[in-house]
């Protein structure tokens, strides 16, 4: 049994659907209130959304996928609370479908205007996976250089690149890397962890 046998009834997404599956972890006793409070402030009207026991999935145009994930993280931020986001952004999976997505919407971000003035620093680790590409290291290098050019690249470590900077700058680089994938790759994954107010200094 091979790929064709597993995907006999799936033709892949044809409408350019982007998606993200993520989990938010506030390190506080009132974590439920923090998560729900962030969700209440975040407009998800331009993405398809589903939450289960493990994570939340949002799907649609990449600009709105990033707008929602960033909006939730910023809206859930508390000055003295350590919080982490684990997110998997993906586009072009041959096992994907056009179902469960909002694509017939404009490109205007609905959360950015409400969060753009909220500033705080974050640290992030990222891994970029160009799937099925012989020259995959060239594409990974492009992602790293994007972070360096934008001034948020901190260092490389085993299996990851570490970014540090203002939350808007870091999310901006993540979205730019994803957009690079849209222009140059058929299937790719961006794995992200973002942390704020960590008690760990290094």
SVG drawing of the C-alpha trace seen along z (x, -y; Angstrom):
<svg xmlns="http://www.w3.org/2000/svg" viewBox="-17 -52 40 54">
<polyline fill="none" stroke="black" stroke-width="0.4" points="0.0,0.0 1.4,-3.4 0.4,-7.1 -2.1,-6.6 -3.9,-3.9 -4.1,-6.1 -5.4,-9.1 -7.7,-7.4 -10.6,-9.7 -8.6,-12.9 -7.4,-15.1 -5.6,-17.8 -6.8,-21.4 -7.2,-23.4 -8.1,-26.8 -4.8,-27.6 -6.1,-26.8 -3.6,-27.6 -4.0,-26.3 -2.6,-26.3 -3.1,-24.0 -2.1,-25.5 -2.3,-25.3 -1.9,-28.2 -0.4,-27.6 -0.7,-30.3 1.3,-29.2 -1.2,-30.5 -3.9,-29.0 -6.5,-31.0 -5.3,-29.7 -8.9,-29.0 -9.9,-32.6 -6.8,-33.8 -7.4,-31.7 -11.2,-32.4 -10.5,-36.1 -8.1,-36.1 -10.5,-34.3 -13.3,-36.7 -11.2,-39.6 -10.1,-37.9 -12.2,-38.1 -12.2,-34.7 -14.9,-35.7 -12.6,-35.3 -11.3,-31.8 -12.8,-28.3 -12.2,-27.3 -12.5,-24.1 -11.3,-23.3 -10.9,-19.9 -9.3,-18.5 -5.8,-19.0 -5.7,-22.1 -7.5,-24.6 -7.3,-24.5 -7.9,-27.6 -8.1,-27.5 -8.4,-30.0 -6.3,-32.6 -2.8,-32.8 -3.2,-36.5 -6.2,-35.7 -4.7,-32.5 -1.8,-34.6 -4.0,-37.4 -6.1,-35.1 -3.1,-33.3 -1.2,-36.5 -4.4,-38.2 -5.1,-35.5 -1.6,-35.5 -1.5,-39.2 -5.0,-39.4 -4.2,-36.7 -0.9,-38.3 -0.6,-39.3 2.3,-41.3 3.4,-38.9 2.3,-35.5 4.6,-33.1 2.8,-31.9 3.7,-29.7 2.2,-29.1 2.8,-25.9 1.7,-26.2 2.0,-24.2 1.4,-26.3 1.0,-24.3 0.0,-24.7 -0.1,-22.4 -0.5,-19.0 -1.5,-16.4 -3.9,-14.9 -5.7,-18.2 -9.1,-19.2 -10.9,-22.4 -13.5,-21.7 -13.5,-23.5 -12.1,-26.8 -13.2,-30.4 -11.6,-31.6 -14.2,-34.0 -13.3,-36.9 -11.2,-40.0 -7.6,-40.4 -8.2,-43.1 -7.0,-41.8 -9.6,-42.2 -7.5,-41.9 -4.4,-44.0 -6.0,-47.4 -6.9,-46.3 -3.5,-44.8 -1.0,-46.9 -0.2,-49.2 0.4,-46.3 4.1,-45.9 6.1,-43.2 9.2,-41.0 9.0,-37.3 11.4,-34.5 10.6,-31.9 12.0,-28.7 11.1,-27.8 11.7,-25.0 10.8,-25.3 10.1,-22.2 10.0,-22.4 8.4,-19.1 9.6,-17.0 12.3,-19.5 15.7,-18.3 17.2,-21.7 15.4,-22.0 18.4,-23.5 18.3,-26.5 14.7,-27.2 15.5,-26.8 18.5,-29.2 16.0,-31.7 13.9,-31.5 16.9,-32.0 18.1,-35.0 14.7,-36.6 14.9,-36.5 18.4,-37.9 17.5,-40.7 14.6,-41.7 16.8,-41.8 15.1,-39.1 17.4,-36.2 19.2,-35.3 21.0,-32.1 20.8,-28.6 20.5,-25.5 20.0,-21.8 17.1,-21.4 15.8,-25.0 16.4,-28.7 15.8,-31.0 14.2,-34.4 13.9,-37.2 12.2,-40.6 9.0,-42.5 5.9,-40.3 4.9,-42.1 8.3,-41.8 8.6,-38.1 5.1,-37.4 5.9,-39.5 8.9,-37.4 6.9,-34.2 4.3,-35.4 7.0,-36.5 8.6,-33.0 5.2,-31.5 4.6,-33.8 7.9,-32.8 6.7,-29.3 3.5,-30.3 5.5,-31.8 8.2,-29.1 6.9,-25.7 4.1,-23.3 4.0,-21.9 5.6,-23.2 5.3,-23.3 6.4,-26.0 6.7,-24.7 6.7,-27.5 7.0,-27.9 6.6,-31.4 7.2,-32.2 6.8,-35.4 7.7,-36.2 9.7,-33.0 11.6,-32.7 14.5,-31.0 17.1,-33.5 18.9,-31.5"/>
</svg>
